[in-house]
Amino acid sequence: MKVKNPKFVISAVSEKQYPESDLLEVAFAGRSNVGKSSLLNSLVGRKNLAYKGNTQGKTRQINFYNIDDEIHFVDLPGYGYAAVSKGEKNLWAKVVEGYLNVRPQLYLVIMLVDIRHKPSKDDIQMYTWIKKCGVNHIIAVTKSDKIGKTQVPAQIKMIRETLEAGPEVDIIPVSSLNKKGVDKLWEAIDSYIVEDDEETEGDKE
Ligand code: GDP
């Protein structure tokens, strides 16, 4: 999908600030430094829509982006920062779990994990919430340019096993450096939108 006019909407720190809108939401979750901002920018074909590298307030902000008035991309706060206090970690948990459980327009979560590493305890907790709330989800394994092509299947298998993701869950390798996998991720996102439209059509009959 070629995005024409992606717009930053708001950095929400409380539920009241979430946009009042019927647009479906695709949320992105992952630990800090996993490459979430870079992937968001790659998906929308912009260099700096999602702001990279700024950690301040990042543990509790949810950033909303309007993608051509078609969908919202929702950038959930990263986790796994070394210098985060227990209080801040609890707040992060409240914000993320809260968002996952209150948004009826949330239709897909993209969980990001680095292709090179075994998912952390925090990744496992994040993924457990995603499974528990029953939302559609895809796993994007980032920075695929950092390993050899032949290593990819073994890393995907290890990540699937560690997260206890079922065989039906798509795991898509992506690289924001060479853009490999970005189109495939869009196709996967689109396939969920189409399925959702078809269900709505079906409901009307
Ligand atoms: P975030 O904290 O999850 O938003 O991560 P960023 O998008 O800010 O990326 C963290 C670091 O990883 C930055 O130095 C990026 O340049 C680098 N990075 C992100 N994506 C890729 C990728 O696909 N390949 C490589 N080689 N580096 C990446």
Residues whose N, C-alpha, C, O or C-beta is under 5 A from the ligand:
A	BS01	GDP	R31 S32 N33 V34 G35 K36 S37 S38 K52 G53 K143 S144 V174 S175 S176 L177
